Amino acid sequence: MKTIVTISGPADAGPGEREVMLSRAHSALEQLGADSVTRIDVPGKGTGEESAESGLRPPVQLIVPALQSGSLFGDVSGLLVVDAQSLLKAEAEVIAELVKLAADGPIAAVFVAAGAIPAPLGATLKKVGETVTVKRISERGATQWLADAVRERRLQIDADAVTLLIQRFGSDVAALGQALDQLVMEGSHIRAEMVRDRFKSRPDEPMWHYTDAVTAGDQGEALRRLADFLEYGHPLQLLGFLQNDLRRRSLAAASPDYETFADRAGGSRGWALEKVWRQRTHTKASDLRLALGALARADLQMKTAPEATHRVTMERLTVALCHWYGGRRR
């Protein structure tokens, strides 16, 4: 494998495709023997990040030393550039020249892009490196992904359980991975009844929508998503999801880089961890501590107070989290 690799996905890549793209990127870096990896998340165009005199925005500037600094001890240094399709033209021009110089050197560079990479960098990457294409995932592809994931986790799964998971989550392999992580808590042999009991009307989807609304500080949407979830799910299940989410946010806030965060979080590198990492500066450490205390109190309330009070407790918690997660607290 060449030392310069492009992971190319569809322009409208969803969570499932992004999960596969990032997985392929990490596999490429491992195959190239990258010792330490510097991850750069390219900000979207028009996000307010201003370019410096060099013409590069602050996060993108770090690509320059990463491509220029080889290891003094003969090790291979790794560079992972995520969302390379969002590079500006001036940035693409500078990085294209550096890529030419770095080709076949002691640096393994992987560019992940959902769509076309701006010229001239896109053409340079094709010329000096190799491209791994990730196509839109179909339900048939998701079934194969599920089979591979079950084998990697050393699980057993009934054919009916596979059918039910595909019916509920379709081609979203990120959701399928989360579903497997939950089901394995009930045993290593996954049966159809386990899937039916745990995923009545796809409770995980509302949970993700719920945390998205909370993070945006949208109280009305968050309360509506909460009501949707409570139609089928138990509040303690949502609390468990929130506790895990808060744990990841706290680890992201305390980690110096993405790789350290992913190791500490203990999850598979992919869309779910990437999303938390991107939002790491959105919430203050003091607000994370307040959220942790509120979750602990809500958990105690759920386990000791009458069931009739559970919905009110969750609604109050939701409003508070919208202030803390959403950055609106003064």
C-alpha positions in Angstrom: 0.0 0.0 0.0 1.2 3.5 -0.8 1.9 5.9 2.0 -0.7 8.4 0.7 -4.3 7.1 0.8 -7.7 8.6 0.1 -10.9 7.2 1.5 -13.6 8.4 -0.8 -17.3 8.2 0.1 -20.5 9.6 -1.3 -21.2 13.3 -1.1 -24.3 12.7 1.0 -22.7 10.1 3.2 -24.8 9.2 6.3 -23.7 7.9 9.7 -23.3 4.3 8.2 -21.1 5.3 5.4 -19.0 7.6 7.6 -18.6 4.7 10.1 -17.2 2.5 7.3 -15.0 5.3 5.9 -13.3 6.0 9.2 -12.9 2.3 9.9 -11.1 1.9 6.5 -8.9 4.9 7.3 -7.8 3.4 10.6 -7.2 0.1 9.0 -5.0 1.8 6.3 -2.9 3.6 9.0 -2.5 0.3 10.9 -1.4 -1.5 7.7 1.1 1.3 7.0 2.5 0.9 10.5 1.8 4.4 11.7 3.1 4.7 15.2 1.4 7.9 16.3 -1.5 9.5 14.4 -2.3 13.2 14.2 -6.0 13.7 13.4 -7.2 16.9 11.7 -10.9 17.6 11.4 -11.4 20.1 8.6 -14.1 22.7 9.5 -17.0 23.1 7.1 -17.0 25.9 4.7 -18.7 29.0 6.0 -18.4 28.0 9.7 -16.7 31.2 10.7 -13.2 29.9 11.0 -10.9 32.7 9.6 -7.8 32.1 7.6 -4.4 33.2 8.8 -1.9 35.1 6.7 -0.8 31.8 5.2 -4.3 31.3 3.8 -4.9 28.3 6.1 -7.6 28.1 8.8 -6.3 27.3 12.3 -7.2 23.6 12.3 -5.9 23.1 8.8 -2.5 24.8 9.7 -1.6 21.7 11.7 -1.5 19.6 8.5 1.7 21.5 7.4 4.0 20.3 10.2 2.4 16.9 10.2 3.4 16.4 6.5 6.8 17.8 7.0 7.9 16.1 10.3 9.2 12.6 9.8 10.3 10.5 12.7 13.9 10.8 13.8 13.9 7.1 14.8 12.7 5.6 11.6 9.2 5.2 12.7 6.2 6.0 10.5 4.3 9.1 11.5 0.5 9.1 10.8 -1.8 11.8 9.6 -5.5 11.5 9.4 -7.4 14.3 7.6 -11.2 14.0 8.1 -13.7 15.8 5.8 -11.1 16.8 3.2 -13.9 17.8 0.9 -14.3 20.9 3.0 -10.8 22.3 2.3 -10.7 25.7 0.7 -8.9 26.2 -2.6 -5.9 28.0 -1.1 -5.6 25.2 1.5 -5.8 22.5 -1.2 -3.0 24.2 -3.2 -0.6 24.3 -0.2 -1.4 20.8 0.9 -1.0 19.4 -2.7 2.6 20.6 -2.8 3.4 19.1 0.6 1.8 15.8 -0.4 4.1 15.6 -3.4 7.1 16.0 -1.2 5.8 13.6 1.4 5.0 10.7 -1.0 6.9 7.6 -0.3 8.5 9.2 2.8 8.2 8.2 6.5 4.7 9.7 6.8 1.5 7.8 6.3 -1.3 10.2 5.3 -4.9 9.3 4.9 -7.5 11.7 3.6 -11.2 11.0 4.3 -13.6 12.8 2.0 -17.4 12.6 1.5 -17.4 13.9 -2.0 -14.8 15.5 -4.3 -11.6 17.0 -2.8 -10.9 20.5 -4.2 -8.3 20.9 -6.9 -5.4 20.6 -7.2 -5.2 18.4 -4.1 -7.7 15.8 -5.4 -5.7 15.2 -8.6 -2.4 15.1 -6.7 -3.7 12.5 -4.2 -4.9 10.2 -7.1 -1.5 10.6 -8.8 0.9 9.9 -5.9 -1.3 7.7 -3.7 -4.1 5.2 -3.9 -7.9 5.5 -3.4 -10.3 3.3 -1.4 -13.9 3.9 -2.5 -16.8 3.5 -0.1 -20.1 3.2 -1.9 -23.5 4.0 -0.5 -24.5 1.1 1.7 -27.5 -1.0 0.7 -29.4 -3.3 3.0 -27.6 -6.3 1.4 -24.3 -4.6 2.2 -25.5 -3.9 5.8 -26.4 -7.6 6.2 -22.8 -8.5 5.3 -21.4 -5.8 7.6 -23.6 -7.2 10.4 -22.3 -10.7 9.8 -18.7 -9.5 9.9 -19.4 -7.4 13.1 -20.9 -10.4 14.8 -17.9 -12.6 13.9 -15.4 -9.9 15.2 -17.3 -9.7 18.5 -17.4 -13.5 18.7 -21.2 -13.5 19.0 -23.9 -15.8 17.7 -27.0 -14.5 16.0 -30.1 -16.2 14.7 -31.2 -15.5 11.2 -34.5 -14.1 12.4 -32.6 -11.6 14.6 -30.6 -10.5 11.6 -33.8 -9.9 9.6 -35.4 -7.9 12.4 -32.2 -5.7 12.9 -32.1 -4.9 9.2 -35.9 -4.2 9.2 -35.4 -1.7 12.0 -32.1 0.0 11.2 -31.8 -0.5 7.4 -28.4 0.3 6.0 -27.3 2.4 8.9 -24.3 0.3 10.1 -23.5 2.9 12.8 -26.9 2.2 14.3 -26.4 -1.6 13.8 -23.1 -1.4 15.7 -24.8 0.4 18.6 -27.6 -2.2 18.6 -25.0 -5.0 18.9 -23.2 -3.3 21.7 -26.5 -3.1 23.6 -27.7 -6.6 22.8 -24.4 -8.2 23.9 -25.1 -7.0 27.4 -27.9 -9.6 27.5 -25.8 -12.5 26.3 -23.5 -13.6 23.5 -26.3 -15.4 21.6 -28.6 -12.9 20.0 -32.1 -14.1 19.4 -35.1 -12.6 17.6 -37.1 -12.1 20.8 -34.2 -10.1 22.3 -34.3 -7.7 19.3 -38.1 -7.4 19.5 -38.0 -6.6 23.2 -35.2 -4.1 23.1 -36.1 -2.3 19.9 -39.8 -1.8 19.8 -40.3 0.9 17.3 -36.6 1.7 17.1 -36.0 3.4 20.5 -32.4 4.1 19.7 -33.3 6.5 16.9 -35.3 8.8 19.2 -32.5 8.7 21.7 -30.0 10.0 19.2 -32.5 12.7 18.1 -33.1 13.5 21.7 -29.4 14.2 22.5 -29.1 16.2 19.2 -31.9 18.4 20.4 -30.5 18.8 23.9 -27.0 19.6 22.5 -28.6 22.3 20.3 -30.4 23.7 23.3 -33.8 23.3 21.6 -36.0 22.6 24.6 -39.2 22.2 22.6 -37.7 19.6 20.3 -36.0 17.8 23.1 -39.2 17.5 25.1 -41.0 16.2 22.1 -38.3 13.6 21.5 -38.5 12.7 25.2 -42.3 12.1 24.8 -41.7 9.9 21.7 -39.2 7.8 23.6 -41.3 7.3 26.7 -44.1 5.9 24.6 -42.1 2.7 24.3 -39.0 3.0 26.4 -38.3 3.2 30.2 -36.7 6.4 31.6 -33.9 4.4 33.2 -32.9 3.3 29.7 -32.6 6.9 28.6 -30.7 7.8 31.7 -28.2 5.0 31.0 -27.8 6.4 27.5 -27.3 9.9 28.8 -24.7 8.7 31.4 -22.7 7.1 28.7 -23.0 10.2 26.5 -21.9 12.4 29.4 -18.9 10.1 30.2 -17.7 10.4 26.6 -18.1 14.2 26.6 -16.1 14.4 29.8 -13.4 12.2 28.3 -13.3 14.3 25.1 -13.0 17.5 27.1 -10.1 16.1 29.0 -8.2 14.5 26.1 -5.4 16.3 24.2 -6.2 14.6 20.9 -8.7 12.3 19.2 -6.7 9.1 19.5 -6.2 9.6 23.2 -10.0 10.2 23.6 -10.9 7.1 21.5 -8.6 4.9 23.6 -10.0 6.3 26.9 -13.6 6.0 25.6 -13.1 2.3 24.8 -15.5 2.3 21.8 -14.9 1.5 18.2 -13.5 4.5 16.2 -16.2 5.8 14.0 -19.1 8.2 13.6 -20.4 8.1 17.3 -17.0 9.0 18.8 -16.2 11.4 16.0 -19.5 13.3 16.7 -18.7 13.7 20.5 -15.1 14.8 19.7 -16.3 17.5 17.3 -18.6 18.9 20.1 -15.9 18.8 22.8 -15.7 22.6 23.1 -19.4 23.1 23.1 -19.9 22.6 26.8 -17.9 24.0 29.7 -16.3 21.6 32.2 -18.3 23.2 35.0 -21.6 22.5 33.1 -20.5 18.9 32.6 -20.2 18.6 36.3 -23.6 20.1 36.9 -25.1 17.7 34.3 -23.4 14.7 36.1 -24.9 15.8 39.4 -28.4 16.2 37.8 -28.2 12.7 36.2 -27.2 11.2 39.6 -30.2 12.9 41.3 -32.6 11.9 38.5 -31.4 8.3 38.8 -32.0 8.2 42.5 -35.4 9.8 42.0 -36.4 7.1 39.4 -35.4 4.3 41.8 -37.0 5.7 44.9 -40.0 7.8 43.9 -43.4 6.7 42.6 -43.6 5.9 38.9 -46.1 8.8 38.4 -43.3 11.3 39.0 -40.8 9.8 36.5 -42.0 11.8 33.5 -41.9 15.1 35.3 -38.4 14.3 36.5 -37.2 13.6 33.0 -38.8 16.7 31.7 -37.0 18.8 34.3 -33.7 17.1 33.6 -34.2 17.7 29.8 -34.7 21.4 30.3 -31.6 21.7 32.5 -29.5 19.7 30.1 -30.6 21.9 27.2 -29.1 24.9 29.1 -25.8 23.0 30.0 -25.3 21.0 26.9 -26.6 23.7 24.6 -24.3 26.4 25.9 -27.1 28.8 26.8 -26.5 28.8 30.6 -25.4 32.2 31.8 
